[in-house]
Amino acid sequence: MSQRRTTCPKCGASMELGAILDRGDGNRLNTAEWLEGAPETSIWSGLKTKGRQRHPIQSYRCERCGYLESYAGLP
């Protein structure tokens, strides 16, 4: 993943790369993903995902003020 922003747009301090965690089956930790389209519920999986684009979320956090900035689908 490439780094996007090195300084916070709110206070000018350094931003650090990180991840937004999500819990899956068996309480297993995963990286959150962006899902194309409006969410549609599914009895079997919670949300319908078939045929939709999914991209991992890359997030940055300001070391001073805690501001978060996120991007989806970056190389």
C-alpha positions in Angstrom: 0.0 0.0 0.0 1.3 3.4 -0.9 1.4 6.2 1.6 -1.0 9.1 0.7 -0.7 11.9 3.3 2.1 12.6 5.7 0.7 15.6 7.5 -2.7 16.1 9.1 -5.0 18.5 7.2 -6.5 19.6 10.6 -3.5 20.4 12.8 -0.4 19.8 10.6 1.1 17.0 12.7 2.4 13.7 11.3 0.0 11.0 10.1 0.7 7.3 10.6 -0.5 4.4 8.5 -2.8 1.8 10.2 -5.8 -0.4 9.7 -9.5 -0.4 10.7 -10.2 -3.8 12.3 -13.3 -5.9 11.8 -14.3 -9.1 13.5 -15.3 -12.1 11.4 -16.2 -15.7 12.0 -15.1 -17.0 15.4 -14.3 -13.5 16.5 -11.3 -13.5 14.1 -9.7 -10.1 13.3 -9.8 -8.9 9.7 -9.0 -5.6 7.9 -12.2 -3.7 7.1 -13.2 -3.5 3.4 -15.2 -1.0 1.3 -18.2 -2.6 -0.5 -19.7 -1.2 -3.7 -23.4 -0.1 -3.6 -25.9 0.2 -0.8 -25.8 -2.5 1.9 -28.3 -5.4 1.4 -28.9 -7.8 4.2 -28.4 -11.6 3.7 -29.8 -14.3 6.0 -26.6 -16.4 5.4 -23.7 -14.0 5.5 -25.1 -10.7 7.0 -24.6 -8.7 3.8 -24.9 -9.6 0.1 -21.5 -9.3 -1.6 -21.8 -11.4 -4.7 -20.9 -9.5 -7.9 -19.8 -6.4 -6.0 -16.4 -4.7 -5.9 -14.6 -4.9 -2.6 -11.5 -3.0 -1.6 -9.4 -3.1 1.5 -9.5 0.2 3.6 -6.2 1.9 4.2 -6.4 4.4 7.1 -4.1 7.2 8.5 -4.3 8.6 12.0 -2.9 11.9 13.2 -0.4 11.4 16.0 -1.5 14.7 17.7 -5.3 15.2 17.3 -6.4 11.7 16.3 -8.0 12.7 13.0 -8.6 9.7 10.7 -8.4 9.7 6.9 -9.2 6.6 4.9 -8.8 5.4 1.3 -10.2 2.3 -0.4 -8.5 0.3 -3.2 -5.1 1.8 -3.3 -2.2 -0.3 -4.6 
